[in-house]
Amino acid sequence: MGLWNLNNFPFEPVKLSKQIKKNTTYSFLNSKYVRSRIRRFLEKENGKTKLEILVEKYSNDERSIMERLLKDRETVIPYIIFEHVRKLFDIEKKDLMVAFKNPRIKKSILNIAETIEKYGVSLPMVFAQPLMVVWNITARCNLRCKHCYEDAGVLSKGLPDELTREEKIKTMEEICKLNIPTFAFAGGEPLMDPTFWELAEIGKKAGLYMSINTNGTLITEEVAERLKDIGFAYYGVSLDGSNAEVHDSFRGVNGAFERTLRGIKNLIKVGEADKVCISYTVARENSILRNEIPKMLKLRDELGIRKVVFYNYIPCGRAGVENDLTPEEREKIFEIFYRDLQEGKETLLSTAPQFGRYCKQMYESGKGEYTVIGHFSSGSAKKLESLVELIGGCGAGRAYIAIQPDGSITPCVFMPDLIIGSMKENGEIKGENLINVWDNSPVLNKIRNRRNHPERYGCKGKYFSVCGGCAARAYAYFGDVEAPDPGCILNKEIVEKLKKEEVLVS
């Protein structure tokens, strides 16, 4: 899935975290009165929400609250709310209007306003619309990876039920109309899809924050220049070993390593090094039997790229349970991650939500000073503590959702068979279908409500605001998104009990 480059947003994480700690702002935004006022702000007048109109007035009005009370009482409450929200995100008043003209920032602000109105401020947040959509635009791929969640392969025309070119374009246009600020292309290999460039241009025109998850083998220097011109904010390039022997074995095609490395270097050559991340899947074959993780960290430093992102191994698609790690092995891997994090370079992330729990334990025990914000960013645990709990761990159903090549909607790319809706209704593509699923899916509500059943988890809910477990792994092993994640060492006793009860499905 795509990650955020927080440097591209005007919200500085440390300052934001400090503001969240201020109970006055937290309580104020959670009050029924404020939420009812925000509801009114979201009503539209002449194609604009009242929120947009009020922001324009607020940004250009230097009057004090007293002056407003005397001459324009209607704007007093909005003014106070704006002040709290502005301080929450640490935006200078003069910069608010500039930020609001940025389409991705505008979408983010409207999304957050709708979220506060609908759910209030919770830890972690459940957003009114997804903050991110990951779309597997095709099942075509030029590799044959052992761990592919999509079971993609060399298909000359894609799957027979993939969306048509017209349907894909309509899907992208509909997504751009929603208050979803970030979007990730995935697959299969997205660069093999004939409509990729058309879709990317639509996203560019709409001002979407776009990322691409790719195996990198098709990124020539010309392709790299074209990607740069479109303005991609993040490139997740899959590399599962530090040499050809490991990577090619994992990826199922000889020569894949050299082609992927060449793709990464082409992105670096055109000036995109600060947007390039190596995506490495932590499996038994490459991480335990081959001890590749330290070598990948070294390769990251040698290439001078932004980060290496260590992806959680999830047994779905072609990925079998035999290549998964034990909880003890995963904890050992976290030790390596944390040592690197402690160097303060902020060039490592992990999609394993338990790493958030591990970081919190290290900080609370006085053994470390760093933490991660989900799989988006990292930094000082002391300074980011509140923001970490706001963003949370597993984002499926809270902050992000996935679309499959045929238009099916799933909670996560790693649950390709758990279909909860479709972008198509009676043969017509509609963006509102995605929002209806987001609002009403029983499966998504189960994922969001896992924290209401702490007795099912080894931590008894203590680390839910920073971890929550991986819903995809729970589903893969137990067929239940509310089950415990068997990858967490704190769930070991509960998982063993479930195994004895023959609940395990994988």
C-alpha positions, 0 to 999 in steps of 0.5 A: 500500500502507499505511504505518506510523505509527511514532508509534503503536508503543512502539518508538522508531526511534533507540533501536531502531537503537542496540540493534541495533548491539550485537553481543551482542544480535544474536549472542545472538538468532541462537544455535541454543540461543536459537532452540530455546528460542523454539520451545518458547515458541511452543507453546500451553498452554490457548489461550495460547503459553508466551511469553504466560505467561512474559511475564506472569510476567516482567513481575511478577517483580522477582527477580534472576537469582541468586534465580531460579537458586536458586528457579526455574531454569526461568525463568532462560533465558527471563528473559535472552532477554526482557531482550535482546528488551526492550532490542532494542525499548527497552521498559521492563519495567513497560511490557512487559505493558501493550504485550502487552495491545495486540493489534497489539503482541502480534501484532508480538511473537509474529511477531518471536519466530516470525521469530527462531526460524525465520530468525534476525535477518537484514539485511534481515529475512525475517518468519515471517508478513507484517507487512502484508497489502494487500487489493484488496477490489474492482475497482470504482472511480469513476475511470479512472486511466491508471496503475491496477495493478488495471485498475479501473473503473466497475463496478456489481457488481464483477468476476464472480469477486470474493469474495462478501460472506460470503467477504470477511467470512470472509477478514477474520476469518481474517486477524485470527486470524494474527500479522499486525499491520498491514492495508491496504484497497485496490482499486479504490476500497475505499469503493465496496465494500458490505462495506467498513464491515463488514470495517473493524469486524471489523478494529477489534474485532481491534485491527488497525493499519488503513490505507486507500488511497483516491482520496478522492472519496467522503470526505464529512465524515460518512464522515471521522467514521466512518473516525475512529471506527473508528480508522484509523491512516493514510489514503493519499489519491491525488493526482497533480497540484497542480491539476485540469488535471494530476490530472484528466487522469491520473485520467481524470475531470473534477472528480476533483481538487476532490473529492479535495481536499475529501476530504482537507480533510474528514479534516483537519476531523475532526482526522485531519491527522496521519494523512493522506498524499498518495499521488503516483505519480511518472510521466513525464507529471506529474513530468517533463513537468509538474514537479509534485513541487515543487508537491506538496511545497508543497501538503503544507505548505499543507495541514499533513498528515503526509506526501506519499508518492511512489509508484514507477511500475510498468508493470502493469495500465493503466500502460504503459512509455511513462510510466516514467522513465529511471534518470537522470530518477529520480536527478534526482527523488531529488535533489529528495526528498533536499533536502526530507528534509535540512530535517528535517521528516520529511514525505516518503517514497518507495516506490522502494527505490533511494531507500534506496540514494541516501540511503546514498550521500549519507551515506557521501559526506558529502553528507547526514545523513538517510535513510529506513527503507524507506517507513515513516519517515525521520530521522538516517542516523547514528542509524538506520543499523542499523534501516534495514538491518533493515527493508530496501527492497522488502518483497514476500515478506519483510514484506508480501503482497497479496490480490486481489478474487477471493481470489488471493494475489500477492507485491505489489499491483503484480504482479496477474497473478502468482498464487501461491495463493488464500485459497480451497481447495476453496471454503473460505476459510482463513487457513492458506492465506495462511501456506502460500503465505508459507512455501512459494511458490517465487516468494516464495523467489526474491524473498527469495533475490535477494541470493544472486545479486549478479552479476545486479545493478549494485551487486553486492549492496552495497545489498541491505540498504537497497534490493534493487530493486523485484521488481514492476518486474523482473517487469513488464519481464523476467517474472522477479522475480530480474531487475534493476530497470531503474529503478536507474541502477546496473543500466543496463549490465546492463539494456541487455545484457538488452534486446539479448538480447531478454529484455524482455517489456514 
